[in-house]
Amino acid sequence: MVIKLLLEVMLPLFFYVILGYLFNRLFKLHLRTLTTLLVYLFLPVAVFMKIYDSPLSGKVAGGVLFYLVIQFVAMSLISTLICRWRGIEKSMQGTFANSIALNNSGNLGLPVNALVFKNDPFALSIGVLIVLFQNIMTFTVGVYNAEASVQMKEAIMKMLKLPIIYSVVLGFILQLSHVKLNHQMVTILNPITESFAPFALITLGAQLAESGKEISWNNLAISNFLRLIGGPIIAFALIKIFGFEGVVAKALFIGSAFPSSRNSALLSFKGQHANFAAQTVITSTILSSLTLPIVIQLASTFF
């Protein structure tokens, strides 16, 4: 089972990541263009189509979102306690919190979900809710953590510019109202949806190629442990408390195990702790190649 998991999920996943890394090293790709295409084209279209095709009910969606709120609060509280215990300087506490509470549910999470669940619309809709929640937290709490000078109003305005929010709303409206898209529209949008996973992973690899090079192990081990191991432990407890089962439980458990969000590094790129933010993304992404297969296997065992 483990070998099958490595061959069918992890091998194609990291093949695309390494491909993006090498292409950026060799050809100096224009990263802004890649991320713009991802955020404003591939991600919104893929999210819209998967929610539109999903049998996800409002009750399940509400329960999942409430679970995600509790999970985020728990991770943030743990981060605060660790900062006090370690005596981490105040200017770095926000960056440290982002590295733990924000995960790469978009570039890495949705492709993994698609590979593990064989593009099942219901499973992918759970992944979409995780991405939506993480984006909201990133561009509100995350921005606030990264830059003390940023007002919450400004952070919310940045969030409202993200097309994924409107894709989710439109997808749910059409799905719940049973509106059928015409064949021509589906024919146009489906290739973009199918290309999302490899394009997102290639973009992630290209981004990693431009992250910080010097690794400082100060606080990295704790951040990586809490993100990759602490996250699934907390998720397991909450899933049992909430009573989730089957695909929902598996998708949420796997969704808790992704590495630190690239956005946590992007939010801090002007700050004095930009290197630490970049290092958490690099190291947690590398280590996730070892931890993710285990979590995926445990998801099948537990749920």
C-alpha positions as CSV (number, residue, x, y, z in Angstrom):
1,M,0.0,0.0,0.0
2,V,2.8,2.4,0.9
3,I,4.7,1.7,-2.3
4,K,1.5,2.1,-4.3
5,L,0.9,5.4,-2.5
6,L,4.4,6.6,-3.3
7,L,4.1,5.7,-7.0
8,E,0.6,6.9,-7.6
9,V,0.5,10.1,-5.4
10,M,3.9,11.2,-4.2
11,L,6.0,10.5,-7.3
12,P,3.8,12.5,-9.8
13,L,3.4,15.2,-7.1
14,F,7.1,15.8,-6.5
15,F,7.9,15.2,-10.2
16,Y,6.0,18.4,-11.0
17,V,7.5,20.3,-8.1
18,I,11.1,19.3,-9.1
19,L,10.2,20.2,-12.8
20,G,9.1,23.7,-11.7
21,Y,12.2,24.1,-9.6
22,L,14.6,23.0,-12.4
23,F,12.8,25.1,-15.1
24,N,13.1,28.2,-12.9
25,R,16.8,27.5,-12.2
26,L,17.5,27.0,-15.9
27,F,15.2,29.5,-17.6
28,K,14.6,32.1,-14.9
29,L,10.8,31.9,-15.2
30,H,8.7,35.0,-14.5
31,L,7.2,34.0,-11.2
32,R,4.7,36.8,-11.0
33,T,3.1,35.6,-14.3
34,L,2.9,32.1,-13.1
35,T,1.3,33.0,-9.8
36,T,-1.1,35.5,-11.5
37,L,-2.3,32.7,-13.9
38,L,-2.7,30.4,-10.9
39,V,-4.6,32.7,-8.6
40,Y,-6.7,34.5,-11.3
41,L,-7.4,31.7,-13.8
42,F,-6.6,28.1,-12.9
43,L,-7.6,28.1,-9.2
44,P,-10.9,30.0,-9.6
45,V,-12.0,27.9,-12.6
46,A,-11.0,24.6,-10.9
47,V,-12.7,25.6,-7.7
48,F,-15.9,26.7,-9.5
49,M,-16.2,23.5,-11.5
50,K,-15.5,21.1,-8.6
51,I,-18.1,22.8,-6.3
52,Y,-20.6,22.9,-9.2
53,D,-20.2,19.2,-9.7
54,S,-20.1,18.4,-6.0
55,P,-22.9,16.8,-4.0
56,L,-21.7,18.7,-0.9
57,S,-24.6,19.9,1.3
58,G,-24.9,23.1,3.2
59,K,-25.0,21.2,6.5
60,V,-21.7,19.4,5.8
61,A,-20.1,22.7,4.6
62,G,-21.1,24.5,7.7
63,G,-19.7,21.7,9.9
64,V,-16.4,21.7,8.0
65,L,-16.0,25.4,8.3
66,F,-16.7,25.4,12.0
67,Y,-14.1,22.6,12.4
68,L,-11.6,24.7,10.5
69,V,-12.2,27.7,12.8
70,I,-11.6,25.6,15.9
71,Q,-8.5,24.0,14.3
72,F,-7.0,27.4,13.4
73,V,-7.7,28.8,16.9
74,A,-6.0,25.7,18.4
75,M,-2.9,26.1,16.2
76,S,-2.7,29.8,17.0
77,L,-2.9,29.3,20.7
78,I,-0.2,26.6,20.6
79,S,2.0,29.1,18.7
80,T,1.4,31.7,21.3
81,L,2.4,29.3,24.1
82,I,5.5,28.2,22.2
83,C,6.6,31.8,21.7
84,R,6.3,32.5,25.4
85,W,8.1,29.3,26.3
86,R,10.9,29.9,23.9
87,G,11.1,33.6,24.5
88,I,10.7,34.4,20.8
89,E,11.0,38.1,20.2
90,K,7.8,40.0,19.6
91,S,8.7,41.0,16.0
92,M,9.0,37.4,15.0
93,Q,6.0,35.9,16.8
94,G,3.6,36.8,13.9
95,T,5.9,35.1,11.3
96,F,6.2,32.1,13.6
97,A,2.4,31.9,14.0
98,N,1.9,32.1,10.3
99,S,4.3,29.2,9.6
100,I,2.3,27.0,11.9
101,A,-1.4,28.0,11.3
102,L,-1.2,28.6,7.5
103,N,-0.7,25.7,5.3
104,N,-0.2,25.1,1.6
105,S,-3.7,23.9,0.9
106,G,-3.8,25.5,-2.6
107,N,-0.7,24.7,-4.5
108,L,-0.1,21.4,-2.8
109,G,-3.3,20.5,-1.0
110,L,-5.8,20.5,-3.9
111,P,-3.4,18.5,-6.2
112,V,-2.8,15.9,-3.4
113,N,-6.6,15.7,-2.8
114,A,-7.2,15.2,-6.6
115,L,-4.6,12.5,-6.7
116,V,-5.6,10.6,-3.5
117,F,-9.3,10.7,-4.2
118,K,-9.1,10.3,-8.0
119,N,-10.7,13.7,-8.7
120,D,-13.8,12.8,-6.7
121,P,-15.9,16.1,-6.7
122,F,-17.1,15.5,-3.1
123,A,-13.6,15.1,-1.7
124,L,-12.3,18.0,-3.7
125,S,-15.1,20.2,-2.5
126,I,-13.8,19.6,1.1
127,G,-10.4,20.6,-0.1
128,V,-11.8,23.7,-1.7
129,L,-13.4,24.7,1.6
130,I,-10.0,24.3,3.3
131,V,-8.4,26.5,0.6
132,L,-11.1,29.1,1.0
133,F,-10.8,29.2,4.7
134,Q,-7.0,29.4,4.6
135,N,-7.1,32.2,2.1
136,I,-9.5,34.2,4.3
137,M,-7.1,33.6,7.3
138,T,-4.1,34.4,5.2
139,F,-5.3,37.8,4.0
140,T,-6.8,38.9,7.3
141,V,-5.0,37.3,10.4
142,G,-1.9,36.4,8.3
143,V,-1.4,39.9,6.9
144,Y,-2.0,41.3,10.4
145,N,0.6,38.9,11.9
146,A,3.2,39.6,9.2
147,E,2.9,43.4,9.3
148,A,2.0,45.2,12.5
149,S,1.3,48.4,10.6
150,V,-1.4,46.9,8.4
151,Q,-5.0,47.7,9.5
152,M,-7.5,44.9,9.5
153,K,-9.7,46.8,7.0
154,E,-6.8,46.9,4.5
155,A,-6.3,43.1,5.0
156,I,-10.0,42.4,4.4
157,M,-9.9,44.6,1.2
158,K,-7.0,42.5,-0.1
159,M,-8.9,39.3,0.7
160,L,-12.0,40.6,-1.2
161,K,-9.9,40.9,-4.4
162,L,-9.3,37.2,-4.5
163,P,-11.5,35.6,-7.3
164,I,-11.6,32.2,-5.4
165,I,-14.2,33.7,-3.0
166,Y,-16.6,34.5,-5.9
167,S,-15.9,31.2,-7.6
168,V,-17.0,29.4,-4.4
169,V,-20.1,31.5,-4.1
170,L,-21.1,31.1,-7.7
171,G,-20.4,27.4,-7.7
172,F,-22.6,26.9,-4.6
173,I,-25.4,29.0,-6.1
174,L,-25.5,27.0,-9.3
175,Q,-25.1,23.7,-7.6
176,L,-27.9,24.3,-5.0
177,S,-30.2,25.8,-7.6
178,H,-29.6,22.9,-10.0
179,V,-28.6,25.2,-12.9
180,K,-27.0,23.2,-15.7
181,L,-24.1,24.7,-17.6
182,N,-24.3,24.3,-21.4
183,H,-22.0,21.8,-23.1
184,Q,-19.9,24.5,-24.8
185,M,-19.1,26.1,-21.5
186,V,-18.1,22.8,-19.8
187,T,-15.9,22.0,-22.8
188,I,-14.1,25.3,-22.4
189,L,-13.6,25.1,-18.6
190,N,-12.8,21.4,-18.2
191,P,-9.3,21.5,-19.7
192,I,-8.4,24.4,-17.4
193,T,-9.7,22.4,-14.4
194,E,-7.7,19.3,-15.4
195,S,-4.5,21.3,-15.9
196,F,-4.8,22.9,-12.5
197,A,-3.0,20.3,-10.4
198,P,0.2,20.0,-12.5
199,F,0.3,23.8,-13.1
200,A,0.0,24.5,-9.4
201,L,2.8,22.0,-8.5
202,I,5.1,23.4,-11.2
203,T,4.4,26.9,-9.9
204,L,5.2,25.7,-6.3
205,G,8.5,24.3,-7.5
206,A,9.4,27.6,-9.3
207,Q,8.6,29.5,-6.1
208,L,10.8,27.2,-4.0
209,A,13.7,27.9,-6.4
210,E,13.6,31.6,-5.4
211,S,13.2,31.2,-1.6
212,G,16.0,31.8,0.9
213,K,19.1,29.6,0.5
214,E,20.8,29.7,3.9
215,I,19.1,27.5,6.4
216,S,18.9,28.6,10.0
217,W,17.7,25.9,12.3
218,N,16.7,28.3,15.0
219,N,13.0,27.5,15.8
220,L,12.7,25.7,12.4
221,A,12.4,22.3,14.0
222,I,9.6,23.3,16.3
223,S,7.7,25.1,13.5
224,N,8.1,22.0,11.2
225,F,7.0,19.6,13.9
226,L,3.9,21.6,14.8
227,R,3.0,22.1,11.2
228,L,3.5,18.5,9.9
229,I,2.9,16.4,13.0
230,G,1.1,18.6,15.5
231,G,-1.4,19.6,12.8
232,P,-2.6,16.0,12.1
233,I,-2.7,15.2,15.8
234,I,-5.0,18.1,16.6
235,A,-7.0,17.3,13.4
236,F,-7.5,13.7,14.5
237,A,-8.9,14.8,17.9
238,L,-11.2,17.4,16.4
239,I,-12.5,15.0,13.7
240,K,-13.4,12.5,16.5
241,I,-15.1,15.3,18.5
242,F,-17.1,16.5,15.5
243,G,-18.0,13.0,14.5
244,F,-16.8,13.3,10.9
245,E,-16.5,10.0,9.0
246,G,-15.6,8.6,5.6
247,V,-14.4,10.9,2.8
248,V,-15.0,14.0,4.9
249,A,-12.8,12.7,7.8
250,K,-10.1,11.5,5.4
251,A,-10.0,14.8,3.4
252,L,-9.8,16.9,6.6
253,F,-7.1,14.7,8.2
254,I,-5.0,14.8,5.1
255,G,-5.7,18.5,4.7
256,S,-4.1,19.2,8.1
257,A,-0.7,17.7,7.1
258,F,0.4,20.1,4.4
259,P,3.6,22.2,4.8
260,S,3.8,25.9,5.6
261,S,2.0,28.1,3.1
262,R,4.1,29.9,0.5
263,N,2.0,32.9,1.4
264,S,3.4,33.0,4.9
265,A,6.8,33.7,3.2
266,L,5.3,36.1,0.7
267,L,3.6,38.1,3.4
268,S,6.9,38.5,5.3
269,F,9.2,39.2,2.3
270,K,9.7,42.8,3.3
271,G,10.1,42.1,7.0
272,Q,13.2,41.4,9.1
273,H,12.3,37.7,9.5
274,A,11.7,37.0,5.8
275,N,14.5,34.4,5.8
276,F,12.9,32.4,8.5
277,A,9.5,32.5,6.7
278,A,11.1,31.3,3.5
279,Q,13.1,28.6,5.4
280,T,9.9,27.2,7.0
281,V,8.3,26.8,3.6
282,I,11.4,25.1,2.1
283,T,12.1,22.7,5.0
284,S,8.5,21.8,5.7
285,T,7.9,21.1,2.0
286,I,10.9,18.8,1.8
287,L,9.9,17.0,5.0
288,S,6.3,16.6,3.9
289,S,7.6,14.2,1.3
290,L,8.2,11.9,4.2
291,T,5.2,12.8,6.5
292,L,2.5,13.1,3.8
293,P,2.5,9.4,2.7
294,I,2.3,8.4,6.4
295,V,-0.7,10.7,7.0
296,I,-2.4,9.5,3.8
297,Q,-1.9,5.9,4.9
298,L,-3.2,6.7,8.5
299,A,-6.3,8.4,7.0
300,S,-7.2,5.1,5.3
301,T,-6.5,3.2,8.5
302,F,-8.4,5.5,10.9
303,F,-11.3,6.5,8.7
